[in-house]
């Protein structure tokens, strides 16, 4: 995606489908979190920061990379940010 | 992964050159790799963390909001030169309130900013493994 403003939920659903993922409420929690974080700080959070923040906001059992990778097998940063229409997180490899 | 002590010296105004933005990006990368990261703002670098930045007139991205993410990255040692502030007629109240949540103190919100003299800064720099100047 070239323009951040071009994003909408249908695009996210479409991108996920082409990766064989059906977006659940748990996926949307993360996608919306990533978008809110970007809006506030102008960057996508590193996975470590995302993990900590998700745990704080949605409960400890979700604040680990195993849970996030179960939602986004290609990486919560790389794949999650792509679905959210954001650039890759700074420091993402 | 081995951890090293990094200090990033920021000496230039935030806009007009790319130094400030580049510095912030490598700071976040080092922090994402869980290094021990400190920042120092000296000379015109103190303007990088000044409140109320507005880039509407210069067509550059206002990246000042990103400094507020530093606490999330466990970057909570932000040193500001007292002399540089004074020379510019500024005080700590003119700076953005940059904070972190202290995990060891029930996530209490604390300030990351320490105003120090150049002599103190010299000492802190001598204690680092790596010193990068922007």
gemmi code that builds the backbone of each chain (N, CA, C; Angstrom):
import gemmi

chains = {
    "A": [
        ("UNK", (0.836, -1.194, 0.000), (0.000, 0.000, 0.000), (0.875, 1.250, 0.000)),
        ("UNK", (0.493, 2.220, -0.775), (1.326, 3.411, -0.927), (0.862, 4.525, 0.010)),
        ("UNK", (-0.451, 4.750, 0.070), (-0.971, 5.818, 0.929), (-1.677, 5.247, 2.151)),
        ("UNK", (-1.257, 5.751, 3.337), (-1.868, 5.280, 4.583), (-3.373, 5.484, 4.566)),
        ("UNK", (-3.803, 6.570, 3.948), (-5.216, 6.934, 3.928), (-6.076, 6.001, 3.078)),
        ("UNK", (-5.437, 5.184, 2.237), (-6.207, 4.278, 1.377), (-6.728, 3.053, 2.115)),
        ("UNK", (-6.305, 2.868, 3.352), (-6.658, 1.647, 4.084), (-8.128, 1.635, 4.476)),
        ("UNK", (-8.742, 0.482, 4.422), (-10.034, 0.274, 5.092), (-10.137, -1.195, 5.507)),
        ("UNK", (-11.190, -1.499, 6.258), (-11.299, -2.850, 6.837), (-11.392, -3.930, 5.759)),
        ("UNK", (-12.045, -3.594, 4.654), (-12.207, -4.586, 3.572), (-10.826, -4.972, 3.005)),
        ("UNK", (-9.944, -3.967, 2.903), (-8.592, -4.257, 2.400), (-7.885, -5.235, 3.342)),
        ("UNK", (-8.039, -5.010, 4.658), (-7.403, -5.894, 5.642), (-7.936, -7.318, 5.495)),
        ("UNK", (-9.256, -7.448, 5.354), (-9.880, -8.769, 5.197), (-9.343, -9.451, 3.947)),
        ("UNK", (-9.263, -8.677, 2.875), (-8.785, -9.182, 1.590), (-7.325, -9.653, 1.697)),
        ("UNK", (-6.469, -8.814, 2.335), (-5.048, -9.176, 2.481), (-4.909, -10.441, 3.312)),
        ("UNK", (-5.709, -10.537, 4.384), (-5.641, -11.714, 5.248), (-6.063, -12.963, 4.474)),
        ("UNK", (-7.127, -12.836, 3.675), (-7.608, -13.987, 2.909), (-6.537, -14.527, 1.965)),
        ("UNK", (-5.798, -13.610, 1.360), (-4.757, -14.084, 0.440), (-3.611, -14.754, 1.212)),
        ("UNK", (-3.536, -14.526, 2.545), (-2.582, -15.253, 3.396), (-3.256, -16.438, 4.100)),
        ("UNK", (-4.477, -16.782, 3.668), (-5.245, -17.891, 4.269), (-5.587, -17.664, 5.741)),
        ("UNK", (-5.879, -16.410, 6.080), (-6.269, -16.108, 7.462), (-7.642, -15.454, 7.443)),
        ("UNK", (-8.517, -15.973, 8.309), (-9.806, -15.300, 8.489), (-9.704, -14.438, 9.740)),
        ("UNK", (-9.931, -13.139, 9.599), (-9.694, -12.228, 10.721), (-10.766, -12.402, 11.805)),
        ("UNK", (-10.302, -12.723, 13.022), (-11.195, -12.886, 14.172), (-11.177, -11.601, 14.984)),
        ("UNK", (-12.009, -11.586, 16.034), (-12.023, -10.430, 16.923), (-10.632, -10.189, 17.532)),
        ("UNK", (-9.922, -11.299, 17.825), (-8.574, -11.189, 18.407), (-7.606, -10.536, 17.406)),
        ("UNK", (-7.746, -10.874, 16.141), (-6.915, -10.215, 15.129), (-7.197, -8.712, 15.107)),
        ("UNK", (-8.491, -8.379, 15.142), (-8.854, -6.951, 15.071), (-8.350, -6.178, 16.289)),
        ("UNK", (-8.344, -6.837, 17.468), (-7.796, -6.167, 18.658), (-6.365, -5.701, 18.381)),
        ("UNK", (-5.573, -6.598, 17.766), (-4.169, -6.269, 17.506), (-4.061, -5.229, 16.391)),
        ("UNK", (-4.833, -5.429, 15.323), (-4.770, -4.487, 14.191), (-5.171, -3.084, 14.652)),
        ("UNK", (-6.255, -3.009, 15.420), (-6.693, -1.689, 15.909), (-5.673, -1.087, 16.862)),
        ("UNK", (-5.049, -1.948, 17.678), (-4.013, -1.448, 18.580), (-2.856, -0.855, 17.781)),
        ("UNK", (-2.424, -1.582, 16.738), (-1.307, -1.100, 15.908), (-1.645, 0.245, 15.269)),
        ("UNK", (-2.870, 0.377, 14.779), (-3.266, 1.627, 14.126), (-3.321, 2.782, 15.132)),
        ("UNK", (-3.860, 2.491, 16.336), (-3.916, 3.530, 17.369), (-2.507, 3.958, 17.785)),
        ("UNK", (-1.613, 2.965, 17.911), (-0.243, 3.258, 18.322), (0.433, 4.136, 17.278)),
        ("UNK", (0.215, 3.791, 16.026), (0.821, 4.578, 14.940), (0.279, 6.004, 14.927)),
        ("UNK", (-1.009, 6.123, 15.128), (-1.652, 7.447, 15.168), (-1.044, 8.309, 16.285)),
        ("UNK", (-0.801, 7.667, 17.434), (-0.283, 8.429, 18.573), (1.206, 8.742, 18.456)),
        ("UNK", (2.003, 7.766, 17.994), (3.461, 7.924, 18.035), (4.127, 8.032, 16.665)),
        ("UNK", (3.360, 7.861, 15.587), (3.905, 7.961, 14.226), (4.882, 6.855, 13.871)),
        ("UNK", (4.891, 5.794, 14.676), (5.704, 4.614, 14.331), (4.898, 3.360, 14.667)),
        ("UNK", (5.249, 2.268, 14.020), (4.684, 0.977, 14.408), (5.570, 0.411, 15.514)),
        ("UNK", (4.977, -0.147, 16.565), (5.804, -0.611, 17.683), (6.614, -1.852, 17.339)),
        ("UNK", (7.798, -1.980, 17.937), (8.593, -3.206, 17.825), (7.829, -4.331, 18.515)),
        ("UNK", (8.110, -5.560, 18.116), (7.356, -6.704, 18.644), (7.405, -6.754, 20.177)),
        ("UNK", (8.575, -6.456, 20.727), (8.716, -6.480, 22.192), (7.763, -5.486, 22.850)),
        ("UNK", (7.657, -4.307, 22.249), (6.790, -3.254, 22.789), (5.324, -3.660, 22.608)),
        ("UNK", (5.025, -4.219, 21.446), (3.655, -4.665, 21.152), (3.218, -5.745, 22.146)),
        ("UNK", (4.091, -6.713, 22.369), (3.776, -7.824, 23.267), (3.424, -7.310, 24.665)),
        ("UNK", (4.269, -6.404, 25.156), (4.061, -5.873, 26.495), (2.728, -5.120, 26.571)),
        ("UNK", (2.470, -4.291, 25.550), (1.278, -3.453, 25.564), (0.005, -4.279, 25.408)),
        ("UNK", (0.051, -5.312, 24.575), (-1.127, -6.180, 24.385), (-1.446, -6.893, 25.704)),
        ("UNK", (-0.400, -7.354, 26.380), (-0.592, -8.010, 27.667), (-1.247, -7.091, 28.679)),
        ("UNK", (-0.818, -5.841, 28.656), (-1.354, -4.864, 29.606), (-2.820, -4.572, 29.296)),
        ("UNK", (-3.126, -4.440, 27.999), (-4.469, -4.016, 27.612), (-5.479, -5.170, 27.559)),
        ("UNK", (-5.040, -6.349, 27.109), (-6.008, -7.429, 26.866), (-5.808, -8.628, 27.793)),
        ("UNK", (-4.917, -8.530, 28.749), (-4.730, -9.631, 29.688), (-3.409, -10.341, 29.472)),
        ("UNK", (-2.858, -10.780, 30.608), (-1.512, -11.361, 30.613), (-1.363, -12.542, 29.662)),
        ("UNK", (-2.431, -13.372, 29.556), (-2.327, -14.589, 28.731), (-2.121, -14.249, 27.255)),
        ("UNK", (-2.388, -12.978, 26.882), (-2.203, -12.574, 25.485), (-0.886, -11.815, 25.267)),
        ("UNK", (-0.217, -11.468, 26.367), (1.015, -10.678, 26.260), (2.243, -11.533, 26.041)),
        ("UNK", (2.211, -12.394, 25.052), (3.412, -13.177, 24.743), (3.475, -13.409, 23.241)),
        ("UNK", (4.703, -13.669, 22.757), (4.852, -13.745, 21.303), (4.217, -15.012, 20.740)),
        ("UNK", (4.065, -16.046, 21.583), (3.420, -17.281, 21.108), (1.979, -16.980, 20.676)),
        ("UNK", (1.278, -16.241, 21.536), (-0.110, -15.880, 21.205), (-0.158, -15.024, 19.940)),
        ("UNK", (0.722, -14.026, 19.860), (0.688, -13.118, 18.709), (1.072, -13.843, 17.415)),
        ("UNK", (2.029, -14.754, 17.519), (2.407, -15.525, 16.326), (1.302, -16.507, 15.923)),
        ("UNK", (0.472, -16.944, 16.898), (-0.637, -17.829, 16.536), (-1.659, -17.063, 15.696)),
        ("UNK", (-1.769, -15.758, 15.934), (-2.681, -14.925, 15.129), (-2.041, -14.556, 13.788)),
        ("UNK", (-0.757, -14.198, 13.862), (-0.041, -13.717, 12.669), (1.213, -14.569, 12.464)),
        ("UNK", (1.060, -15.706, 11.787), (2.197, -16.642, 11.689), (3.430, -16.050, 11.020)),
        ("UNK", (3.256, -15.028, 10.174), (4.434, -14.403, 9.553), (4.977, -13.249, 10.379)),
        ("UNK", (4.554, -13.193, 11.633), (5.086, -12.173, 12.528), (4.078, -11.081, 12.782)),
        ("UNK", (3.809, -10.787, 14.068), (2.836, -9.742, 14.397), (3.249, -8.381, 13.853)),
        ("UNK", (4.575, -8.134, 13.807), (5.031, -6.848, 13.294), (4.839, -6.780, 11.791)),
        ("UNK", (5.437, -7.724, 11.098), (5.454, -7.676, 9.645), (4.051, -7.888, 9.056)),
        ("UNK", (3.411, -8.998, 9.458), (2.111, -9.331, 8.873), (1.000, -8.466, 9.481)),
        ("UNK", (1.053, -8.289, 10.804), (0.030, -7.472, 11.467), (0.024, -6.053, 10.919)),
        ("UNK", (1.210, -5.466, 10.788), (1.294, -4.092, 10.280), (0.842, -4.012, 8.826)),
        ("UNK", (1.101, -5.054, 8.064), (0.669, -5.038, 6.661), (-0.868, -5.025, 6.602)),
        ("UNK", (-1.515, -5.894, 7.380), (-2.979, -5.903, 7.413), (-3.514, -4.549, 7.906)),
        ("UNK", (-2.779, -3.940, 8.838), (-3.227, -2.663, 9.412), (-2.916, -1.478, 8.490)),
        ("UNK", (-2.249, -1.775, 7.377), (-1.940, -0.701, 6.422), (-0.854, 0.236, 6.902)),
        ("UNK", (0.091, -0.304, 7.690), (1.159, 0.526, 8.270), (2.518, 0.081, 7.742)),
        ("UNK", (3.529, 0.956, 7.852), (4.881, 0.520, 7.490), (5.382, -0.528, 8.471)),
        ("UNK", (6.427, -1.228, 8.079), (7.041, -2.213, 8.988), (7.555, -1.502, 10.233)),
        ("UNK", (7.516, -2.183, 11.383), (8.046, -1.536, 12.591), (9.518, -1.192, 12.440)),
        ("UNK", (9.931, -0.099, 13.075), (11.347, 0.275, 13.099), (12.127, -0.835, 13.804)),
        ("UNK", (13.173, -1.300, 13.155), (13.978, -2.353, 13.763), (13.492, -3.742, 13.411)),
        ("UNK", (12.461, -3.812, 12.574), (11.927, -5.107, 12.134), (12.882, -5.727, 11.122)),
        ("UNK", (13.188, -7.020, 11.315), (14.148, -7.638, 10.394), (13.476, -8.644, 9.459)),
    ],
    "B": [
        ("UNK", (21.848, -12.435, 23.783), (22.521, -11.318, 23.074), (23.265, -10.463, 24.103)),
        ("UNK", (24.484, -10.072, 23.738), (25.221, -9.240, 24.687), (24.706, -7.804, 24.636)),
        ("UNK", (24.765, -7.173, 25.787), (24.248, -5.814, 25.887), (25.395, -4.845, 26.032)),
        ("UNK", (25.328, -3.764, 25.273), (26.318, -2.708, 25.417), (25.627, -1.421, 25.827)),
        ("UNK", (26.411, -0.547, 26.426), (25.878, 0.772, 26.801), (26.106, 1.742, 25.643)),
        ("UNK", (25.016, 2.236, 25.088), (25.060, 3.178, 23.973), (24.591, 4.544, 24.446)),
        ("UNK", (25.301, 5.598, 24.041), (24.737, 6.939, 24.219), (24.697, 7.624, 22.856)),
        ("UNK", (23.582, 8.254, 22.604), (23.383, 8.980, 21.344), (23.358, 10.468, 21.662)),
        ("UNK", (24.307, 11.202, 21.075), (24.379, 12.641, 21.308), (23.638, 13.360, 20.187)),
        ("UNK", (22.697, 14.196, 20.569), (21.905, 14.929, 19.577), (22.214, 16.410, 19.703)),
        ("UNK", (22.836, 16.959, 18.672), (23.366, 18.331, 18.785), (22.745, 19.304, 17.811)),
        ("UNK", (21.859, 18.836, 16.927), (21.349, 19.711, 15.870), (19.853, 19.945, 15.998)),
        ("UNK", (19.386, 21.070, 15.453), (17.957, 21.384, 15.456), (17.193, 20.269, 14.730)),
        ("UNK", (15.914, 20.063, 15.108), (15.177, 18.898, 14.595), (14.935, 18.913, 13.087)),
        ("UNK", (14.749, 20.088, 12.501), (14.417, 20.140, 11.074), (15.517, 20.894, 10.333)),
        ("UNK", (15.537, 20.769, 9.024), (16.580, 21.425, 8.242), (17.649, 20.440, 7.824)),
        ("UNK", (17.981, 19.517, 8.707), (18.855, 18.394, 8.342), (18.142, 17.125, 8.789)),
        ("UNK", (18.675, 15.999, 8.379), (18.001, 14.738, 8.680), (18.579, 14.075, 9.943)),
        ("UNK", (19.558, 14.753, 10.579), (20.252, 14.127, 11.711), (19.323, 13.686, 12.837)),
        ("UNK", (18.394, 14.554, 13.236), (17.554, 14.248, 14.406), (16.684, 13.023, 14.148)),
        ("UNK", (16.064, 12.991, 12.971), (15.191, 11.859, 12.635), (15.987, 10.566, 12.506)),
        ("UNK", (17.159, 10.657, 11.872), (18.006, 9.470, 11.718), (18.452, 8.943, 13.078)),
        ("UNK", (18.811, 9.868, 13.964), (19.232, 9.474, 15.301), (18.108, 8.734, 16.009)),
        ("UNK", (16.900, 9.308, 15.958), (15.754, 8.700, 16.626), (15.503, 7.290, 16.086)),
        ("UNK", (15.654, 7.117, 14.773), (15.426, 5.787, 14.192), (16.448, 4.770, 14.688)),
        ("UNK", (17.733, 5.148, 14.726), (18.719, 4.162, 15.192), (18.601, 3.920, 16.695)),
        ("UNK", (18.149, 4.936, 17.429), (17.889, 4.746, 18.858), (16.821, 3.659, 19.034)),
        ("UNK", (15.751, 3.748, 18.263), (14.666, 2.772, 18.386), (15.129, 1.377, 17.961)),
        ("UNK", (16.001, 1.328, 16.949), (16.513, 0.029, 16.519), (17.374, -0.588, 17.626)),
        ("UNK", (18.292, 0.215, 18.183), (19.142, -0.296, 19.266), (18.282, -0.754, 20.442)),
        ("UNK", (17.234, 0.017, 20.737), (16.364, -0.332, 21.864), (15.565, -1.597, 21.563)),
        ("UNK", (15.156, -1.765, 20.299), (14.422, -2.979, 19.922), (15.305, -4.210, 20.097)),
        ("UNK", (16.623, -4.019, 19.987), (17.563, -5.109, 20.220), (18.016, -5.165, 21.677)),
        ("UNK", (17.243, -4.508, 22.535), (17.422, -4.572, 23.990), (18.808, -4.169, 24.463)),
        ("UNK", (19.342, -3.129, 23.843), (20.597, -2.564, 24.323), (20.302, -1.514, 25.408)),
        ("UNK", (21.352, -1.177, 26.159), (21.208, -0.154, 27.197), (21.426, 1.209, 26.530)),
        ("UNK", (20.333, 1.931, 26.306), (20.394, 3.142, 25.490), (20.151, 4.404, 26.331)),
        ("UNK", (21.050, 5.374, 26.163), (20.859, 6.703, 26.742), (20.847, 7.722, 25.616)),
        ("UNK", (20.160, 8.836, 25.837), (20.167, 9.933, 24.868), (20.667, 11.189, 25.564)),
        ("UNK", (21.384, 12.013, 24.816), (21.748, 13.322, 25.356), (21.370, 14.386, 24.329)),
        ("UNK", (20.820, 15.473, 24.816), (20.476, 16.598, 23.950), (21.321, 17.799, 24.349)),
        ("UNK", (22.130, 18.242, 23.387), (23.117, 19.291, 23.649), (23.018, 20.332, 22.531)),
        ("UNK", (23.493, 21.534, 22.794), (23.463, 22.614, 21.789), (22.036, 22.758, 21.228)),
        ("UNK", (21.919, 22.986, 19.888), (20.582, 23.132, 19.307), (19.773, 21.832, 19.353)),
        ("UNK", (20.419, 20.740, 19.725), (19.709, 19.467, 19.882), (18.574, 19.548, 20.892)),
        ("UNK", (18.670, 20.478, 21.837), (17.596, 20.592, 22.840), (16.257, 20.947, 22.174)),
        ("UNK", (16.317, 21.575, 21.001), (15.066, 21.916, 20.298), (14.329, 20.676, 19.787)),
        ("UNK", (15.025, 19.537, 19.726), (14.371, 18.316, 19.239), (13.240, 17.879, 20.157)),
        ("UNK", (13.365, 18.188, 21.452), (12.336, 17.706, 22.387), (11.550, 18.869, 22.995)),
        ("UNK", (11.490, 19.970, 22.234), (10.734, 21.116, 22.724), (9.242, 20.889, 22.477)),
        ("UNK", (8.428, 21.451, 23.375), (6.964, 21.328, 23.252), (6.430, 22.085, 22.043)),
        ("UNK", (5.288, 21.657, 21.565), (4.512, 22.431, 20.590), (5.163, 22.595, 19.235)),
        ("UNK", (5.847, 21.556, 18.744), (6.471, 21.655, 17.423), (5.393, 21.636, 16.338)),
        ("UNK", (5.610, 22.442, 15.314), (4.645, 22.549, 14.223), (5.414, 22.709, 12.914)),
        ("UNK", (5.247, 21.739, 12.030), (6.038, 21.755, 10.789), (5.188, 22.132, 9.574)),
        ("UNK", (3.983, 22.662, 9.827), (3.073, 22.976, 8.709), (3.745, 23.822, 7.629)),
        ("UNK", (4.568, 24.787, 8.054), (5.122, 25.730, 7.100), (6.342, 25.248, 6.336)),
        ("UNK", (6.912, 24.105, 6.729), (8.190, 23.708, 6.118), (8.104, 22.399, 5.341)),
        ("UNK", (6.916, 21.804, 5.297), (6.726, 20.595, 4.494), (7.552, 19.413, 4.948)),
        ("UNK", (7.870, 19.366, 6.249), (8.578, 18.188, 6.775), (7.682, 17.477, 7.769)),
        ("UNK", (7.917, 16.182, 7.921), (7.126, 15.392, 8.860), (7.455, 15.821, 10.294)),
        ("UNK", (6.405, 16.053, 11.072), (6.605, 16.362, 12.491), (6.713, 15.037, 13.247)),
        ("UNK", (7.948, 14.672, 13.587), (8.146, 13.366, 14.228), (8.277, 13.481, 15.744)),
        ("UNK", (7.917, 14.671, 16.288), (8.151, 14.867, 17.722), (7.322, 13.920, 18.593)),
        ("UNK", (6.171, 13.464, 18.067), (5.344, 12.533, 18.848), (6.092, 11.232, 19.146)),
        ("UNK", (6.998, 10.864, 18.247), (7.678, 9.577, 18.382), (8.559, 9.535, 19.640)),
        ("UNK", (9.049, 10.703, 20.105), (9.871, 10.706, 21.321), (9.095, 10.155, 22.517)),
        ("UNK", (7.746, 10.301, 22.462), (6.930, 9.789, 23.573), (6.908, 8.258, 23.616)),
        ("UNK", (7.302, 7.610, 22.511), (7.334, 6.139, 22.489), (8.592, 5.591, 23.161)),
        ("UNK", (9.582, 6.450, 23.421), (10.864, 5.968, 23.954), (10.679, 5.189, 25.258)),
        ("UNK", (9.767, 5.654, 26.106), (9.510, 4.961, 27.379), (9.074, 3.518, 27.158)),
        ("UNK", (8.231, 3.295, 26.137), (7.777, 1.929, 25.813), (8.942, 1.041, 25.420)),
        ("UNK", (9.983, 1.654, 24.854), (11.166, 0.908, 24.412), (12.215, 0.808, 25.525)),
        ("UNK", (11.811, 1.151, 26.749), (12.726, 1.133, 27.899), (13.894, 2.096, 27.732)),
        ("UNK", (13.715, 3.140, 26.969), (14.725, 4.200, 26.898), (14.264, 5.285, 27.870)),
        ("UNK", (14.870, 5.289, 29.044), (14.400, 6.216, 30.072), (15.535, 7.029, 30.690)),
        ("UNK", (16.661, 7.078, 29.982), (17.763, 7.938, 30.438), (17.963, 9.006, 29.370)),
        ("UNK", (17.273, 10.118, 29.552), (17.338, 11.205, 28.576), (17.971, 12.414, 29.258)),
        ("UNK", (19.220, 12.680, 28.884), (19.975, 13.758, 29.522), (19.897, 15.026, 28.675)),
        ("UNK", (19.677, 16.138, 29.340), (19.626, 17.412, 28.632), (20.627, 18.351, 29.285)),
        ("UNK", (21.444, 18.986, 28.460), (22.473, 19.882, 28.970), (21.856, 21.148, 29.570)),
        ("UNK", (22.138, 21.371, 30.836), (21.631, 22.567, 31.525), (22.173, 23.828, 30.863)),
        ("UNK", (23.454, 23.807, 30.484), (24.071, 24.975, 29.855), (23.393, 25.296, 28.522)),
        ("UNK", (23.122, 24.247, 27.729), (22.510, 24.472, 26.417), (21.103, 25.055, 26.560)),
        ("UNK", (20.361, 24.586, 27.558), (19.021, 25.148, 27.797), (19.152, 26.623, 28.175)),
        ("UNK", (20.057, 26.890, 29.113), (20.189, 28.253, 29.633), (20.624, 29.231, 28.539)),
        ("UNK", (21.581, 28.802, 27.710), (22.057, 29.672, 26.620), (20.930, 30.076, 25.675)),
        ("UNK", (19.899, 29.224, 25.593), (18.777, 29.487, 24.674), (17.564, 30.053, 25.398)),
        ("UNK", (17.722, 30.372, 26.670), (16.616, 30.942, 27.441), (15.496, 29.942, 27.673)),
        ("UNK", (15.842, 28.664, 27.732), (14.824, 27.616, 27.909), (14.950, 26.987, 29.293)),
        ("UNK", (13.851, 26.328, 29.711), (13.904, 25.567, 30.956), (13.223, 24.230, 30.708)),
        ("UNK", (13.245, 23.382, 31.745), (12.654, 22.041, 31.615), (11.172, 22.132, 31.243)),
        ("UNK", (10.501, 23.219, 31.645), (9.072, 23.377, 31.338), (8.812, 23.581, 29.847)),
        ("UNK", (9.847, 23.953, 29.090), (9.671, 24.116, 27.645), (9.810, 22.788, 26.900)),
        ("UNK", (10.201, 21.734, 27.628), (10.430, 20.439, 26.978), (9.188, 19.555, 27.069)),
        ("UNK", (9.051, 18.630, 26.130), (7.943, 17.674, 26.174), (8.112, 16.792, 27.412)),
        ("UNK", (7.015, 16.479, 28.106), (7.145, 15.610, 29.282), (7.339, 14.157, 28.867)),
        ("UNK", (8.584, 13.722, 28.749), (8.863, 12.348, 28.324), (8.962, 11.452, 29.552)),
        ("UNK", (8.158, 10.398, 29.552), (8.049, 9.556, 30.752), (8.193, 8.077, 30.406)),
        ("UNK", (8.339, 7.281, 31.461), (8.308, 5.813, 31.314), (7.549, 5.254, 32.511)),
        ("UNK", (7.145, 3.990, 32.377), (6.464, 3.321, 33.481), (7.440, 2.373, 34.147)),
        ("UNK", (7.638, 2.569, 35.453), (8.636, 1.790, 36.181), (8.053, 0.434, 36.595)),
        ("UNK", (8.551, -0.607, 35.899), (8.063, -1.972, 36.130), (8.286, -2.400, 37.584)),
        ("UNK", (9.379, -1.918, 38.194), (9.726, -2.326, 39.549), (9.008, -1.514, 40.614)),
        ("UNK", (8.165, -0.573, 40.191), (7.475, 0.293, 41.144), (5.994, 0.378, 40.759)),
        ("UNK", (5.375, -0.797, 40.514), (3.947, -0.883, 40.194), (3.569, 0.010, 39.007)),
        ("UNK", (4.459, 0.046, 38.019), (4.201, 0.774, 36.767), (3.924, 2.253, 36.991)),
        ("UNK", (4.545, 2.816, 38.018), (4.379, 4.256, 38.262), (5.012, 5.032, 37.111)),
        ("UNK", (4.343, 6.112, 36.688), (4.866, 6.925, 35.593), (5.914, 7.887, 36.138)),
        ("UNK", (7.103, 7.838, 35.542), (8.203, 8.690, 36.019), (8.817, 9.441, 34.846)),
        ("UNK", (9.451, 10.545, 35.155), (10.069, 11.313, 34.071), (11.381, 10.668, 33.625)),
        ("UNK", (11.627, 10.709, 32.319), (12.874, 10.178, 31.777), (13.940, 11.265, 31.670)),
        ("UNK", (13.510, 12.528, 31.789), (14.407, 13.652, 31.510), (15.222, 14.037, 32.735)),
        ("UNK", (16.532, 14.117, 32.524), (17.408, 14.606, 33.594), (18.209, 15.775, 33.043)),
        ("UNK", (18.076, 16.910, 33.718), (18.857, 18.084, 33.323), (20.196, 18.003, 34.050)),
        ("UNK", (21.274, 17.974, 33.297), (22.584, 17.814, 33.936), (23.581, 18.817, 33.348)),
        ("UNK", (24.656, 19.039, 34.077), (25.686, 19.959, 33.595), (26.565, 19.227, 32.567)),
        ("UNK", (27.291, 19.995, 31.779), (28.175, 19.387, 30.784), (29.270, 18.548, 31.447)),
        ("UNK", (29.663, 18.941, 32.658), (30.682, 18.155, 33.381), (30.121, 16.771, 33.725)),
        ("UNK", (28.866, 16.752, 34.210), (28.232, 15.464, 34.519), (28.064, 14.614, 33.258)),
        ("UNK", (27.726, 15.305, 32.166), (27.526, 14.588, 30.902), (28.826, 13.927, 30.429)),
        ("UNK", (29.925, 14.641, 30.602), (31.234, 14.082, 30.233), (31.488, 12.778, 30.982)),
        ("UNK", (31.139, 12.787, 32.262), (31.348, 11.596, 33.082), (30.472, 10.439, 32.565)),
        ("UNK", (29.194, 10.734, 32.270), (28.272, 9.695, 31.768), (28.785, 9.131, 30.437)),
        ("UNK", (29.294, 10.030, 29.582), (29.810, 9.562, 28.287), (30.991, 8.630, 28.478)),
        ("UNK", (31.833, 8.916, 29.489), (33.027, 8.088, 29.707), (32.658, 6.694, 30.199)),
        ("UNK", (31.425, 6.541, 30.693), (30.999, 5.225, 31.194), (30.358, 4.344, 30.117)),
        ("UNK", (30.255, 4.853, 28.880), (29.558, 4.112, 27.816), (30.525, 3.228, 27.022)),
        ("UNK", (29.969, 2.194, 26.401), (30.752, 1.392, 25.457), (30.796, 2.050, 24.083)),
        ("UNK", (29.678, 2.657, 23.700), (29.583, 3.248, 22.361), (28.965, 4.643, 22.473)),
        ("UNK", (29.580, 5.594, 21.783), (29.078, 6.957, 21.808), (28.896, 7.407, 20.357)),
        ("UNK", (27.661, 7.719, 19.985), (27.372, 8.120, 18.600), (26.852, 9.548, 18.581)),
        ("UNK", (27.436, 10.365, 17.710), (27.089, 11.767, 17.680), (26.315, 12.105, 16.401)),
        ("UNK", (25.201, 12.792, 16.565), (24.384, 13.215, 15.420), (24.219, 14.722, 15.404)),
    ],
}
model = gemmi.Model(1)
for chain_id, residues in chains.items():
    chain = gemmi.Chain(chain_id)
    for i, (resn, *xyz) in enumerate(residues, 1):
        res = gemmi.Residue()
        res.name, res.seqid = resn, gemmi.SeqId(i, " ")
        for name, pos in zip(("N", "CA", "C"), xyz):
            atom = gemmi.Atom()
            atom.name, atom.element = name, gemmi.Element(name[0])
            atom.pos, atom.b_iso = gemmi.Position(*pos), 0.0
            res.add_atom(atom)
        chain.add_residue(res)
    model.add_chain(chain)
structure = gemmi.Structure()
structure.add_model(model)
structure.setup_entities()
